[in-house]
Amino acid sequence: MLIGQATQCLEWLDEHKVSRFANHSWSNAFDFVSRGGGYTKDDPIIVWTSLIGQAYLEAFEITRNPWFLTIAESACQWIMDLPRERTDNGDCLSYLADRQNSIHNANMLGAALLAQTYKYNRNEDYARVARSAMEYSCSRQLPDGSWWYAEQTKYHWIDNFHTGYNLDSLNSYMQGTGDNSFQGNLDNGLRYYKAHFFETSGRPKYYHTRTFPVDVQCIAQSIDTLALFSTRDPECRQLAIKTARWAIANMQDRDGYFYYRQYPLMKAKTPMLHWGQATMFKALARLYRSLVESK
């Protein structure tokens, strides 16, 4: 039953890819503007394309239905066609298709999908581009283990959930390719993550130097990332549990959904779906699986 429902969701996503590209890619269902710039619902981004592509790969791993792998390969081809910032220390995959926009978490997410797909189809071009992308971001990791959101001065902030994306993606790259040359970057980044983004209560901080706003996506990504690394680091499991307990006690409504944000004097209780409920569901499911497998 659950596999059937999941398949229906993936079939819907197949039908609702951005139509102006032959290969699979996805955007928001609405125009979007942030301090990093704007794009329309018809402008796919590497972040959603990579995350959705990973869902197709997970479906392939469970069912061995080759159709799921075909969709993931199509998303990889869209990523391969993106502009890249070419440097002497790796190339950065662009956030958007119509212009170069170098963002670390986006670059590493794209590399992770290429690497994970390479594990099944052994496309050496995927592995080559993925390694170059990881070299770009890992060579620019700061000495303390952190990453700027991006290298342009206007992007010089360090935040929780994008750092989590970086760590997850680096782990996925290493698992997909068997290339462990970035292990030191991963270890250093994970140490920084645990040390700078959590209060003693388990409440996650948005920035490395500032707690507010307490954001549901930061909470979800914190639990997800910590649970992912809990098999090798028991401290991660305990911190994931503490964060989940704090979130359930302070950010979950009696109806079950999680609030969007906590500010110093108020809470925004709007139940955002893809920024909140979906990511929290995934994070808590991963934590539950981690706890079961640890017994």
C-alpha positions as CSV (number, residue, x, y, z in Angstrom):
1,M,0.0,0.0,0.0
2,L,2.7,2.5,1.0
3,I,4.8,1.7,-2.0
4,G,1.8,2.2,-4.2
5,Q,1.1,5.6,-2.7
6,A,4.7,6.6,-3.1
7,T,4.7,5.5,-6.7
8,Q,1.7,7.6,-7.4
9,C,3.5,10.7,-6.0
10,L,6.5,10.0,-8.2
11,E,4.3,9.5,-11.2
12,W,2.7,12.9,-10.4
13,L,6.1,14.5,-10.2
14,D,7.0,13.0,-13.5
15,E,4.0,14.6,-15.1
16,H,4.7,17.9,-13.5
17,K,8.4,18.4,-14.3
18,V,9.2,21.8,-15.9
19,S,7.9,21.4,-19.4
20,R,10.3,23.6,-21.3
21,F,13.2,21.2,-20.7
22,A,13.3,17.8,-22.3
23,N,15.0,16.3,-19.2
24,H,13.5,16.2,-15.8
25,S,13.8,19.2,-13.5
26,W,11.6,20.9,-11.0
27,S,10.9,24.3,-9.5
28,N,8.5,25.7,-6.9
29,A,4.9,25.8,-7.8
30,F,5.0,29.6,-7.5
31,D,7.3,32.5,-8.3
32,F,9.9,32.9,-5.6
33,V,12.1,35.8,-4.4
34,S,14.7,35.8,-1.6
35,R,17.7,37.9,-0.7
36,G,19.7,35.7,-3.1
37,G,17.5,36.7,-6.1
38,G,14.3,35.5,-7.7
39,Y,13.0,32.9,-10.2
40,T,9.6,31.9,-11.5
41,K,7.7,28.7,-11.3
42,D,8.9,27.9,-14.8
43,D,12.6,28.2,-13.7
44,P,13.8,24.8,-12.3
45,I,16.5,24.8,-9.7
46,I,19.2,22.3,-8.9
47,V,18.1,22.0,-5.3
48,W,14.6,20.6,-5.9
49,T,15.8,18.6,-8.9
50,S,18.5,16.9,-6.9
51,L,16.3,16.2,-3.9
52,I,13.5,14.8,-6.0
53,G,16.0,12.8,-8.1
54,Q,17.2,11.2,-4.9
55,A,13.7,10.1,-4.1
56,Y,13.5,8.4,-7.5
57,L,16.8,6.6,-6.7
58,E,15.5,5.5,-3.3
59,A,12.4,4.1,-5.1
60,F,14.7,2.2,-7.5
61,E,16.7,0.8,-4.6
62,I,13.5,-0.5,-3.0
63,T,11.6,-1.8,-6.0
64,R,14.3,-2.3,-8.7
65,N,11.9,-0.8,-11.2
66,P,14.1,0.6,-13.9
67,W,11.7,3.4,-14.7
68,F,12.7,5.1,-11.4
69,L,16.4,5.0,-12.4
70,T,15.5,6.4,-15.9
71,I,13.9,9.4,-14.3
72,A,16.9,10.0,-12.0
73,E,19.2,9.7,-15.0
74,S,17.1,12.3,-16.8
75,A,17.5,14.7,-13.9
76,C,21.2,14.0,-13.9
77,Q,21.4,15.0,-17.6
78,W,19.6,18.3,-16.8
79,I,22.3,18.9,-14.1
80,M,25.1,18.0,-16.6
81,D,23.8,20.6,-19.0
82,L,23.8,23.4,-16.4
83,P,26.3,26.3,-16.6
84,R,29.4,25.8,-14.4
85,E,31.9,28.2,-12.8
86,R,35.3,26.9,-14.0
87,T,38.2,27.3,-11.6
88,D,41.6,25.8,-10.9
89,N,40.1,24.1,-7.8
90,G,37.0,22.5,-9.2
91,D,33.9,23.6,-11.1
92,C,30.7,24.8,-9.5
93,L,27.3,23.6,-10.8
94,S,24.8,26.5,-11.2
95,Y,21.7,26.9,-9.1
96,L,19.8,28.0,-12.2
97,A,19.8,27.0,-15.8
98,D,19.7,30.4,-17.4
99,R,22.7,32.0,-15.6
100,Q,25.7,31.0,-13.5
101,N,24.8,31.2,-9.8
102,S,27.4,29.5,-7.6
103,I,26.0,28.3,-4.2
104,H,27.7,25.7,-2.2
105,N,24.8,23.6,-1.0
106,A,23.2,23.6,-4.4
107,N,26.5,22.6,-6.1
108,M,27.0,19.7,-3.6
109,L,23.4,18.5,-3.8
110,G,23.8,18.2,-7.6
111,A,27.1,16.4,-7.2
112,A,25.4,14.0,-4.7
113,L,22.7,13.0,-7.2
114,L,25.3,12.5,-10.0
115,A,27.4,10.3,-7.6
116,Q,24.5,8.2,-6.4
117,T,23.3,7.6,-9.9
118,Y,26.8,6.7,-11.0
119,K,26.7,3.9,-8.4
120,Y,24.1,2.2,-10.6
121,N,24.9,3.2,-14.2
122,R,28.7,3.7,-13.9
123,N,28.5,6.8,-16.1
124,E,32.1,8.1,-15.7
125,D,31.1,11.6,-16.8
126,Y,28.7,11.8,-13.8
127,A,31.6,10.8,-11.4
128,R,34.0,13.3,-13.0
129,V,31.6,16.2,-12.8
130,A,30.6,15.3,-9.2
131,R,34.2,15.1,-8.1
132,S,35.0,18.5,-9.6
133,A,31.9,20.0,-7.9
134,M,33.0,18.6,-4.5
135,E,36.5,19.8,-5.0
136,Y,35.1,23.3,-5.6
137,S,33.2,23.4,-2.4
138,C,35.6,21.5,-0.2
139,S,38.6,23.5,-1.3
140,R,36.7,26.6,-0.1
141,Q,35.6,25.2,3.2
142,L,36.8,27.5,6.0
143,P,39.6,26.3,8.3
144,D,37.1,25.8,11.2
145,G,35.0,23.4,9.1
146,S,32.2,25.8,8.1
147,W,31.1,27.0,4.7
148,W,29.8,30.4,3.6
149,Y,26.5,30.1,1.9
150,A,28.4,31.1,-1.2
151,E,31.7,32.8,-2.0
152,Q,30.4,36.2,-3.1
153,T,30.6,38.7,-0.2
154,K,26.8,39.2,-0.2
155,Y,26.4,35.5,0.6
156,H,28.8,35.5,3.6
157,W,26.6,33.9,6.2
158,I,26.8,30.5,7.8
159,D,23.5,28.8,8.6
160,N,22.2,25.5,9.9
161,F,20.2,23.7,7.2
162,H,22.4,24.6,4.3
163,T,25.4,23.3,6.2
164,G,23.3,20.1,6.8
165,Y,22.8,19.8,3.0
166,N,26.5,20.1,2.5
167,L,27.3,17.3,5.0
168,D,24.6,15.0,3.7
169,S,25.7,15.6,0.1
170,L,29.3,15.0,0.8
171,N,28.4,11.7,2.5
172,S,26.2,10.7,-0.5
173,Y,29.1,11.5,-2.9
174,M,31.5,9.3,-1.0
175,Q,29.1,6.4,-0.7
176,G,28.2,6.7,-4.4
177,T,31.7,6.8,-5.8
178,G,33.9,5.2,-3.1
179,D,36.1,8.3,-3.2
180,N,37.1,9.0,0.4
181,S,39.5,11.8,-0.4
182,F,37.2,14.4,1.2
183,Q,36.8,12.5,4.5
184,G,38.7,15.2,6.4
185,N,36.3,17.8,5.1
186,L,33.4,15.8,6.2
187,D,34.8,15.2,9.7
188,N,35.7,18.8,10.2
189,G,32.3,20.0,8.9
190,L,30.4,17.6,11.2
191,R,32.4,18.8,14.3
192,Y,31.6,22.4,13.4
193,Y,27.9,21.6,12.9
194,K,27.5,19.9,16.3
195,A,29.5,22.6,18.1
196,H,27.8,25.7,16.7
197,F,24.2,25.1,15.7
198,F,22.6,23.8,18.9
199,E,21.7,25.1,22.3
200,T,21.9,22.9,25.4
201,S,18.2,22.3,25.3
202,G,18.4,20.8,21.8
203,R,16.9,23.9,20.2
204,P,18.7,24.4,16.8
205,K,20.1,27.8,15.9
206,Y,19.5,29.3,12.4
207,Y,22.9,30.9,12.2
208,H,26.2,29.9,13.9
209,T,26.1,33.1,16.0
210,R,22.3,33.6,16.3
211,T,19.4,31.5,17.3
212,F,16.4,33.3,15.8
213,P,14.4,32.7,13.8
214,V,13.9,29.1,14.9
215,D,12.9,27.7,11.6
216,V,11.1,24.4,11.0
217,Q,13.4,23.5,8.1
218,C,16.5,24.0,10.4
219,I,14.8,21.7,12.9
220,A,14.0,19.1,10.4
221,Q,17.4,19.2,8.7
222,S,19.2,19.1,12.0
223,I,17.3,15.9,13.0
224,D,17.8,14.4,9.5
225,T,21.6,15.1,9.3
226,L,22.3,14.1,12.9
227,A,20.3,10.8,12.4
228,L,22.2,10.1,9.2
229,F,25.6,10.3,11.0
230,S,24.4,8.6,14.1
231,T,25.7,5.1,13.1
232,R,29.3,6.4,13.2
233,D,28.9,9.0,15.9
234,P,26.7,8.2,19.0
235,E,26.9,11.9,20.0
236,C,24.9,12.7,16.8
237,R,22.1,10.3,17.8
238,Q,21.7,11.8,21.3
239,L,21.7,15.3,19.8
240,A,19.1,14.3,17.2
241,I,16.9,12.8,20.0
242,K,17.2,16.0,22.1
243,T,16.4,18.2,19.1
244,A,13.4,16.1,18.2
245,R,12.0,16.2,21.8
246,W,12.5,20.0,21.9
247,A,10.6,20.3,18.5
248,I,7.7,18.1,19.6
249,A,7.4,20.0,22.9
250,N,7.7,23.5,21.5
251,M,6.8,23.5,17.8
252,Q,4.2,20.8,17.3
253,D,0.5,21.7,17.3
254,R,-2.0,19.4,19.1
255,D,-3.3,18.6,15.6
256,G,0.1,17.1,14.7
257,Y,1.6,19.6,12.3
258,F,4.7,21.6,13.1
259,Y,4.8,25.4,13.3
260,Y,6.8,27.4,10.7
261,R,8.9,29.6,12.9
262,Q,9.6,30.8,16.4
263,Y,10.6,34.4,17.0
264,P,11.7,36.0,20.3
265,L,8.1,37.2,21.1
266,M,5.8,35.0,18.9
267,K,5.4,31.9,16.9
268,A,4.3,31.8,13.2
269,K,2.0,28.8,13.3
270,T,1.3,28.5,9.6
271,P,1.7,24.8,8.6
272,M,4.0,25.1,5.6
273,L,4.1,21.8,3.6
274,H,7.3,21.4,1.7
275,W,9.4,23.6,4.0
276,G,7.9,22.1,7.2
277,Q,5.7,19.1,7.3
278,A,7.4,17.1,4.6
279,T,10.9,17.7,5.9
280,M,9.9,17.0,9.5
281,F,8.2,13.8,8.5
282,K,11.3,12.6,6.6
283,A,13.6,13.7,9.5
284,L,11.6,11.9,12.2
285,A,11.3,8.8,10.0
286,R,15.1,8.7,9.6
287,L,15.6,9.1,13.3
288,Y,13.1,6.4,14.1
289,R,14.9,4.0,11.7
290,S,18.2,4.9,13.2
291,L,16.9,4.1,16.7
292,V,15.4,0.8,15.6
293,E,18.6,-0.2,13.8
294,S,20.7,0.7,16.9
295,K,19.0,-1.8,19.1
